[in-house]
Amino acid sequence: MSSPSFDFAPLLHHSLPAPAAAWTGFPAFNFVGGHNDADSIPVADLLSAAGRVIAREGSTLATYGLSSGPLGYAPLRAFIAAKLAADASVKCSAEEVLITSGSLQGLDLVNRILLNPGDTVIVEQASYGGALNRLRGLGVKFQGVPLDHDGLRADALRSTLEALRARGVRPKYIYCIPTVQNPTATVMSEARRREILDLSEHFGVPVFEDECYADLTWSGARPPAMRAMAGAERVIHIGSFSKSVAPALRLGYLVADWPVMSRILSVKNDGGAGALDQMILGEYCLAHFNAHLPRLRATLRAKLDCLQDSLREAFGDQAQFDDPAGGIFQWVTLPEAVDTSRLAQVALQSGVAINPGAEWTSDGDSGRHRLRLCFAHPSKETIREGVLRLAEICRREFGLPHQATPKHR
Amino acid sequence: MSSPSFDFAPLLHHSLPAPAAAWTGFPAFNFVGGHNDADSIPVADLLSAAGRVIAREGSTLATYGLSSGPLGYAPLRAFIAAKLAADASVKCSAEEVLITSGSLQGLDLVNRILLNPGDTVIVEQASYGGALNRLRGLGVKFQGVPLDHDGLRADALRSTLEALRARGVRPKYIYCIPTVQNPTATVMSEARRREILDLSEHFGVPVFEDECYADLTWSGARPPAMRAMAGAERVIHIGSFSKSVAPALRLGYLVADWPVMSRILSVKNDGGAGALDQMILGEYCLAHFNAHLPRLRATLRAKLDCLQDSLREAFGDQAQFDDPAGGIFQWVTLPEAVDTSRLAQVALQSGVAINPGAEWTSDGDSGRHRLRLCFAHPSKETIREGVLRLAEICRREFGLPHQATPKHR
């Protein structure tokens, strides 16, 4: 509708991000976002689950929360409790599980009950850009702690907590992604988890454990969650089905003790997560989740192999990377001359989308010549072609990589 | 899990509502909440829609936003645009419609981009308790404007806006529920809508138009939305499928010009509304929505008749009420001696849940002896028995109504 304009600008909230640009479809070579492999969506099994559960329980759609109350669809919560016990040694009942609209809502709810502007939280030095952005939006300071191959470094965490304590600052939580860390894709060892929890106790700082990728280790195994260990009362645990079944479903979960959960429920005034999503996923998972995962992991691993081969071919040894323990992204280090924020801007104009490392690191600087490449959604052909194009653009902008002389084919 | 306790209290946000109580099921006589008639959920048609759309488009679940982008599932948006044109004379394209997780998310998004703590907004003197609670939580002042049978009173709105202007206050918006007002269930006349929009222009204050009940007028007709009138650029319009199809679905929509929409999209970082909810509802609506509504309206009208008969029987002429133009609730005035907040507390102990008028009025006082009764979910038997119990409890607590001598059977 063409209409005269009214100036909303003087009425806006004093602190907003820049307006969104109109959506014009996904870029042709899309290496960003948690999208997944389209052929791995279990369409037939979701369809039969939908048929069963809608026929059986469809009339419960007449009530907010179905017949399950504010925590969410009870059969799905029961599945999650059993799954967490089997996979991650977490002992919890279905009454300690809250269904959220993706793990993103878990982030928002925890932030809502714990964070005031000006507060401080601890994050991993390289961390999920969406979590860092949320903290910025809330006016919350975050202090990054370096990682190694076992995850968040306990020695560095201790120093950070001591330095903050010396300044009279008690951080609100330690946010970490222990299993398939985002973006480094490492798995925090069990011993390291124990150390982090001990520091949490010593300094009186809760752990905010984001295990949204934990179903996607190549081995299928994962260490016990910190929520499973002594000290679990200090741990708020979130997880997701976005990576293991489908991102568009918008279903995650949160596990916490009642003093936290009762606060979260008091501010969660959204009327619940989408009911058909919950019902169909709950019905699906009981019958099919465990058989689905190995197939998905194999598909993702094959795409990752393709990505790594393509990187070696296009960038030679100028793209450095470790082999992820699982997941849907590869963290890549380029020579220091390459500013990946600029690379991302230029590449997008040619239809190649990447996450510049500055957006995925707490300090920005340490990610300046790094990038994150998501590989689950594009086809292998698109991965190959996209990486080749990225290398060409990088060469044009930064003179690197040198003309392709592949060394590791 | 029984665990030692950790004291989260010193870490909590400085301003939180009281912790939630554990959920113990719905009360036996539940006259609160936007629940709907369970037998009216179109289970068979939802089921066939699910079968078609999952088979056809299930693999699009692999991407956030499906293939439709951040505004939500495109076929559902197209349906909404066509429906708003046909029913409410709103001219908008599917690209001006945002799918939200219920109209509640619409409230949250508009509040997020427009409101700072300390701001002022205009509301109807009797209004939706959930909207008022949100404003309280944000530290926003709201000023109530009285209603009459044609809706928000234009003369009173002008006085209020003048008084605020004299104090240098520019309210951020005028929030109103024009069609089947909550809780009075009146319909704002077309002439009154025009007057409100003219005042909006004169004082430079946008209109926030909540039409979430507009599908449920008994006649099936509704006046043009303010979003359809000259001045629409100042109107943010929201609506919902919670009342017309099923509350558990969590699907609503928002219509606004791009300067507003682009701001909303920039803060809407939830990954989208539940995809199966969107897909199945979109598929369902194209084939069945228009045929479904008359059946639902007839069912609701019959339950309302039962409620009104029950009120006359149990309260005689001591319960005063107007006949709603549609919807799922009855606004009732009791004698001034009755404090409905206390009545609600006592009644709940006997399994009878009501909305006390103080929670549904901007000043509290004008609702002190009023209550809202939702009638869509309970059966007619439950309605009759619940109203009888409520009258008994009221008599025990307040000596009113006098022993039943029904006058209007």
HADDOCK unambig.tbl for C-alpha pairs under 7 A between the chains (distance, minus, plus):
assign (segid A and resid 1 and name CA) (segid B and resid 91 and name CA) 6.32 0.50 0.50
assign (segid A and resid 1 and name CA) (segid B and resid 92 and name CA) 5.69 0.50 0.50
assign (segid A and resid 3 and name CA) (segid B and resid 233 and name CA) 6.18 0.50 0.50
assign (segid A and resid 4 and name CA) (segid B and resid 233 and name CA) 6.78 0.50 0.50
assign (segid A and resid 5 and name CA) (segid B and resid 233 and name CA) 6.26 0.50 0.50
assign (segid A and resid 6 and name CA) (segid B and resid 233 and name CA) 6.21 0.50 0.50
assign (segid A and resid 6 and name CA) (segid B and resid 234 and name CA) 6.18 0.50 0.50
assign (segid A and resid 11 and name CA) (segid B and resid 114 and name CA) 5.92 0.50 0.50
assign (segid A and resid 11 and name CA) (segid B and resid 172 and name CA) 6.13 0.50 0.50
assign (segid A and resid 12 and name CA) (segid B and resid 113 and name CA) 5.71 0.50 0.50
assign (segid A and resid 12 and name CA) (segid B and resid 114 and name CA) 4.42 0.50 0.50
assign (segid A and resid 12 and name CA) (segid B and resid 115 and name CA) 6.99 0.50 0.50
assign (segid A and resid 13 and name CA) (segid B and resid 113 and name CA) 5.22 0.50 0.50
assign (segid A and resid 13 and name CA) (segid B and resid 114 and name CA) 4.73 0.50 0.50
assign (segid A and resid 13 and name CA) (segid B and resid 115 and name CA) 5.39 0.50 0.50
assign (segid A and resid 13 and name CA) (segid B and resid 116 and name CA) 5.67 0.50 0.50
assign (segid A and resid 17 and name CA) (segid B and resid 266 and name CA) 6.31 0.50 0.50
assign (segid A and resid 18 and name CA) (segid B and resid 266 and name CA) 6.80 0.50 0.50
assign (segid A and resid 19 and name CA) (segid B and resid 262 and name CA) 4.94 0.50 0.50
assign (segid A and resid 19 and name CA) (segid B and resid 263 and name CA) 4.73 0.50 0.50
assign (segid A and resid 19 and name CA) (segid B and resid 266 and name CA) 5.53 0.50 0.50
assign (segid A and resid 20 and name CA) (segid B and resid 262 and name CA) 4.76 0.50 0.50
assign (segid A and resid 20 and name CA) (segid B and resid 263 and name CA) 6.36 0.50 0.50
assign (segid A and resid 20 and name CA) (segid B and resid 265 and name CA) 5.84 0.50 0.50
assign (segid A and resid 20 and name CA) (segid B and resid 266 and name CA) 4.87 0.50 0.50
assign (segid A and resid 21 and name CA) (segid B and resid 262 and name CA) 6.82 0.50 0.50
assign (segid A and resid 23 and name CA) (segid B and resid 69 and name CA) 6.40 0.50 0.50
assign (segid A and resid 25 and name CA) (segid B and resid 69 and name CA) 6.78 0.50 0.50
assign (segid A and resid 35 and name CA) (segid B and resid 62 and name CA) 5.67 0.50 0.50
assign (segid A and resid 35 and name CA) (segid B and resid 63 and name CA) 4.62 0.50 0.50
assign (segid A and resid 35 and name CA) (segid B and resid 64 and name CA) 6.20 0.50 0.50
assign (segid A and resid 36 and name CA) (segid B and resid 62 and name CA) 4.80 0.50 0.50
assign (segid A and resid 36 and name CA) (segid B and resid 63 and name CA) 6.35 0.50 0.50
assign (segid A and resid 37 and name CA) (segid B and resid 62 and name CA) 6.04 0.50 0.50
assign (segid A and resid 38 and name CA) (segid B and resid 59 and name CA) 5.13 0.50 0.50
assign (segid A and resid 38 and name CA) (segid B and resid 60 and name CA) 6.55 0.50 0.50
assign (segid A and resid 38 and name CA) (segid B and resid 62 and name CA) 4.99 0.50 0.50
assign (segid A and resid 39 and name CA) (segid B and resid 59 and name CA) 6.51 0.50 0.50
assign (segid A and resid 41 and name CA) (segid B and resid 59 and name CA) 5.50 0.50 0.50
assign (segid A and resid 41 and name CA) (segid B and resid 62 and name CA) 6.46 0.50 0.50
assign (segid A and resid 43 and name CA) (segid B and resid 54 and name CA) 6.75 0.50 0.50
assign (segid A and resid 43 and name CA) (segid B and resid 55 and name CA) 6.66 0.50 0.50
assign (segid A and resid 43 and name CA) (segid B and resid 58 and name CA) 5.43 0.50 0.50
assign (segid A and resid 43 and name CA) (segid B and resid 59 and name CA) 6.52 0.50 0.50
assign (segid A and resid 47 and name CA) (segid B and resid 51 and name CA) 6.11 0.50 0.50
assign (segid A and resid 47 and name CA) (segid B and resid 54 and name CA) 6.04 0.50 0.50
assign (segid A and resid 47 and name CA) (segid B and resid 55 and name CA) 6.82 0.50 0.50
assign (segid A and resid 50 and name CA) (segid B and resid 50 and name CA) 6.82 0.50 0.50
assign (segid A and resid 51 and name CA) (segid B and resid 47 and name CA) 6.12 0.50 0.50
assign (segid A and resid 54 and name CA) (segid B and resid 43 and name CA) 6.76 0.50 0.50
assign (segid A and resid 54 and name CA) (segid B and resid 47 and name CA) 6.04 0.50 0.50
assign (segid A and resid 55 and name CA) (segid B and resid 43 and name CA) 6.67 0.50 0.50
assign (segid A and resid 55 and name CA) (segid B and resid 47 and name CA) 6.82 0.50 0.50
assign (segid A and resid 58 and name CA) (segid B and resid 43 and name CA) 5.42 0.50 0.50
assign (segid A and resid 59 and name CA) (segid B and resid 38 and name CA) 5.15 0.50 0.50
assign (segid A and resid 59 and name CA) (segid B and resid 39 and name CA) 6.54 0.50 0.50
assign (segid A and resid 59 and name CA) (segid B and resid 41 and name CA) 5.49 0.50 0.50
assign (segid A and resid 59 and name CA) (segid B and resid 43 and name CA) 6.51 0.50 0.50
assign (segid A and resid 60 and name CA) (segid B and resid 38 and name CA) 6.57 0.50 0.50
assign (segid A and resid 61 and name CA) (segid B and resid 246 and name CA) 5.63 0.50 0.50
assign (segid A and resid 61 and name CA) (segid B and resid 247 and name CA) 6.58 0.50 0.50
assign (segid A and resid 61 and name CA) (segid B and resid 248 and name CA) 4.99 0.50 0.50
assign (segid A and resid 61 and name CA) (segid B and resid 249 and name CA) 6.91 0.50 0.50
assign (segid A and resid 62 and name CA) (segid B and resid 35 and name CA) 5.68 0.50 0.50
assign (segid A and resid 62 and name CA) (segid B and resid 36 and name CA) 4.82 0.50 0.50
assign (segid A and resid 62 and name CA) (segid B and resid 37 and name CA) 6.06 0.50 0.50
assign (segid A and resid 62 and name CA) (segid B and resid 38 and name CA) 5.00 0.50 0.50
assign (segid A and resid 62 and name CA) (segid B and resid 41 and name CA) 6.46 0.50 0.50
assign (segid A and resid 62 and name CA) (segid B and resid 246 and name CA) 5.25 0.50 0.50
assign (segid A and resid 62 and name CA) (segid B and resid 247 and name CA) 5.95 0.50 0.50
assign (segid A and resid 62 and name CA) (segid B and resid 248 and name CA) 6.47 0.50 0.50
assign (segid A and resid 63 and name CA) (segid B and resid 35 and name CA) 4.62 0.50 0.50
assign (segid A and resid 63 and name CA) (segid B and resid 36 and name CA) 6.36 0.50 0.50
assign (segid A and resid 63 and name CA) (segid B and resid 247 and name CA) 6.11 0.50 0.50
assign (segid A and resid 63 and name CA) (segid B and resid 248 and name CA) 5.92 0.50 0.50
assign (segid A and resid 64 and name CA) (segid B and resid 35 and name CA) 6.21 0.50 0.50
assign (segid A and resid 64 and name CA) (segid B and resid 247 and name CA) 5.59 0.50 0.50
assign (segid A and resid 64 and name CA) (segid B and resid 248 and name CA) 4.70 0.50 0.50
assign (segid A and resid 65 and name CA) (segid B and resid 248 and name CA) 6.14 0.50 0.50
assign (segid A and resid 66 and name CA) (segid B and resid 248 and name CA) 6.32 0.50 0.50
assign (segid A and resid 69 and name CA) (segid B and resid 23 and name CA) 6.39 0.50 0.50
assign (segid A and resid 69 and name CA) (segid B and resid 25 and name CA) 6.81 0.50 0.50
assign (segid A and resid 91 and name CA) (segid B and resid 1 and name CA) 6.28 0.50 0.50
assign (segid A and resid 92 and name CA) (segid B and resid 1 and name CA) 5.67 0.50 0.50
assign (segid A and resid 104 and name CA) (segid B and resid 270 and name CA) 6.20 0.50 0.50
assign (segid A and resid 105 and name CA) (segid B and resid 270 and name CA) 6.81 0.50 0.50
assign (segid A and resid 113 and name CA) (segid B and resid 12 and name CA) 5.72 0.50 0.50
assign (segid A and resid 113 and name CA) (segid B and resid 13 and name CA) 5.23 0.50 0.50
assign (segid A and resid 114 and name CA) (segid B and resid 11 and name CA) 5.94 0.50 0.50
assign (segid A and resid 114 and name CA) (segid B and resid 12 and name CA) 4.43 0.50 0.50
assign (segid A and resid 114 and name CA) (segid B and resid 13 and name CA) 4.74 0.50 0.50
assign (segid A and resid 115 and name CA) (segid B and resid 12 and name CA) 6.99 0.50 0.50
assign (segid A and resid 115 and name CA) (segid B and resid 13 and name CA) 5.39 0.50 0.50
assign (segid A and resid 116 and name CA) (segid B and resid 13 and name CA) 5.66 0.50 0.50
assign (segid A and resid 172 and name CA) (segid B and resid 11 and name CA) 6.13 0.50 0.50
assign (segid A and resid 233 and name CA) (segid B and resid 3 and name CA) 6.22 0.50 0.50
assign (segid A and resid 233 and name CA) (segid B and resid 4 and name CA) 6.81 0.50 0.50
assign (segid A and resid 233 and name CA) (segid B and resid 5 and name CA) 6.27 0.50 0.50
assign (segid A and resid 233 and name CA) (segid B and resid 6 and name CA) 6.20 0.50 0.50
assign (segid A and resid 234 and name CA) (segid B and resid 6 and name CA) 6.17 0.50 0.50
assign (segid A and resid 246 and name CA) (segid B and resid 61 and name CA) 5.63 0.50 0.50
assign (segid A and resid 246 and name CA) (segid B and resid 62 and name CA) 5.26 0.50 0.50
assign (segid A and resid 247 and name CA) (segid B and resid 61 and name CA) 6.57 0.50 0.50
assign (segid A and resid 247 and name CA) (segid B and resid 62 and name CA) 5.94 0.50 0.50
assign (segid A and resid 247 and name CA) (segid B and resid 63 and name CA) 6.10 0.50 0.50
assign (segid A and resid 247 and name CA) (segid B and resid 64 and name CA) 5.59 0.50 0.50
assign (segid A and resid 248 and name CA) (segid B and resid 61 and name CA) 5.00 0.50 0.50
assign (segid A and resid 248 and name CA) (segid B and resid 62 and name CA) 6.47 0.50 0.50
assign (segid A and resid 248 and name CA) (segid B and resid 63 and name CA) 5.91 0.50 0.50
assign (segid A and resid 248 and name CA) (segid B and resid 64 and name CA) 4.69 0.50 0.50
assign (segid A and resid 248 and name CA) (segid B and resid 65 and name CA) 6.11 0.50 0.50
assign (segid A and resid 248 and name CA) (segid B and resid 66 and name CA) 6.32 0.50 0.50
assign (segid A and resid 248 and name CA) (segid B and resid 274 and name CA) 6.73 0.50 0.50
assign (segid A and resid 248 and name CA) (segid B and resid 275 and name CA) 5.35 0.50 0.50
assign (segid A and resid 249 and name CA) (segid B and resid 61 and name CA) 6.92 0.50 0.50
assign (segid A and resid 249 and name CA) (segid B and resid 274 and name CA) 5.35 0.50 0.50
assign (segid A and resid 249 and name CA) (segid B and resid 275 and name CA) 5.22 0.50 0.50
assign (segid A and resid 249 and name CA) (segid B and resid 276 and name CA) 6.65 0.50 0.50
assign (segid A and resid 250 and name CA) (segid B and resid 271 and name CA) 7.00 0.50 0.50
assign (segid A and resid 250 and name CA) (segid B and resid 273 and name CA) 6.94 0.50 0.50
assign (segid A and resid 250 and name CA) (segid B and resid 274 and name CA) 5.40 0.50 0.50
assign (segid A and resid 262 and name CA) (segid B and resid 19 and name CA) 4.94 0.50 0.50
assign (segid A and resid 262 and name CA) (segid B and resid 20 and name CA) 4.77 0.50 0.50
assign (segid A and resid 262 and name CA) (segid B and resid 21 and name CA) 6.84 0.50 0.50
assign (segid A and resid 263 and name CA) (segid B and resid 19 and name CA) 4.72 0.50 0.50
assign (segid A and resid 263 and name CA) (segid B and resid 20 and name CA) 6.36 0.50 0.50
assign (segid A and resid 265 and name CA) (segid B and resid 20 and name CA) 5.85 0.50 0.50
assign (segid A and resid 266 and name CA) (segid B and resid 17 and name CA) 6.31 0.50 0.50
assign (segid A and resid 266 and name CA) (segid B and resid 18 and name CA) 6.79 0.50 0.50
assign (segid A and resid 266 and name CA) (segid B and resid 19 and name CA) 5.52 0.50 0.50
assign (segid A and resid 266 and name CA) (segid B and resid 20 and name CA) 4.86 0.50 0.50
assign (segid A and resid 270 and name CA) (segid B and resid 104 and name CA) 6.19 0.50 0.50
assign (segid A and resid 270 and name CA) (segid B and resid 105 and name CA) 6.82 0.50 0.50
assign (segid A and resid 273 and name CA) (segid B and resid 250 and name CA) 6.96 0.50 0.50
assign (segid A and resid 274 and name CA) (segid B and resid 248 and name CA) 6.71 0.50 0.50
assign (segid A and resid 274 and name CA) (segid B and resid 249 and name CA) 5.32 0.50 0.50
assign (segid A and resid 274 and name CA) (segid B and resid 250 and name CA) 5.38 0.50 0.50
assign (segid A and resid 274 and name CA) (segid B and resid 274 and name CA) 5.04 0.50 0.50
assign (segid A and resid 274 and name CA) (segid B and resid 277 and name CA) 6.09 0.50 0.50
assign (segid A and resid 275 and name CA) (segid B and resid 248 and name CA) 5.34 0.50 0.50
assign (segid A and resid 275 and name CA) (segid B and resid 249 and name CA) 5.20 0.50 0.50
assign (segid A and resid 275 and name CA) (segid B and resid 277 and name CA) 6.97 0.50 0.50
assign (segid A and resid 276 and name CA) (segid B and resid 249 and name CA) 6.64 0.50 0.50
assign (segid A and resid 276 and name CA) (segid B and resid 276 and name CA) 6.04 0.50 0.50
assign (segid A and resid 276 and name CA) (segid B and resid 277 and name CA) 5.28 0.50 0.50
assign (segid A and resid 277 and name CA) (segid B and resid 274 and name CA) 6.07 0.50 0.50
assign (segid A and resid 277 and name CA) (segid B and resid 275 and name CA) 6.97 0.50 0.50
assign (segid A and resid 277 and name CA) (segid B and resid 276 and name CA) 5.29 0.50 0.50
assign (segid A and resid 277 and name CA) (segid B and resid 277 and name CA) 6.14 0.50 0.50
